[in-house]
Amino acid sequence: MRAVITILLCIFCMPAFAFTGYNPFMRNHDNQLSFFIGQGVNSGFIVPPPTQFVPFNIFQLQYSQPTTFFTLPARQSLNIGQTLGFADKYGWHWRDYTIPMIMISGDVLLADFNDFYFAGGAGAGLQAQQNERLGSKPLFQFKLTAGWHINDKWGTEIFVQHFSNANTAPQNYSYAFYGLGVTYNF
């Protein structure tokens, strides 16, 4: 429970840290729109790397603004997502987990190499309905991202993302995704 409270405090306190200047996520822009698509894997967490691909995808639209997190460049985001399952595999009926979700999240820059960057993030939100895989509507996410700026406005990101209920319900089999995204700064 302490981990859940710590994550929520970090996310909700991010706007309290004023941001001025250059932010490697968005360069000199104040807004970012991103579209992400991910391939599901049958795994409990990001490490060790999942190896069983499943018929489960995620589509996310993300709106972000620059901020800082304890002086580190960061971005705060609102995410609207849709999972899409379409078959049975490894004992799960993946089509039963086709559920919309909404989240707030924050990503913190871990390394910046001019046009390339690496980040870690966390978020909290809700899925539209609970199911046997997660057992509750509340969702918590962890994300690792590597990004590349194509130019001042456009970029791409690859990510590994984990969703769970942070043990707020008896069932917590989680969702995990590998994916790719496109970012647009304005």
BELFEN-V945777 format. One line per field, one symbol per residue. ss: DSSP state (@ for helix, = for strand, . for the rest). Layout:
BEGIN
ss->???
END
This chain:
BEGIN
ss->.@@@@@@@@@@@@@@@......=...=....==========...........=================..==============..==..==@@@@..==============..============..........============....===========..........===========.
END
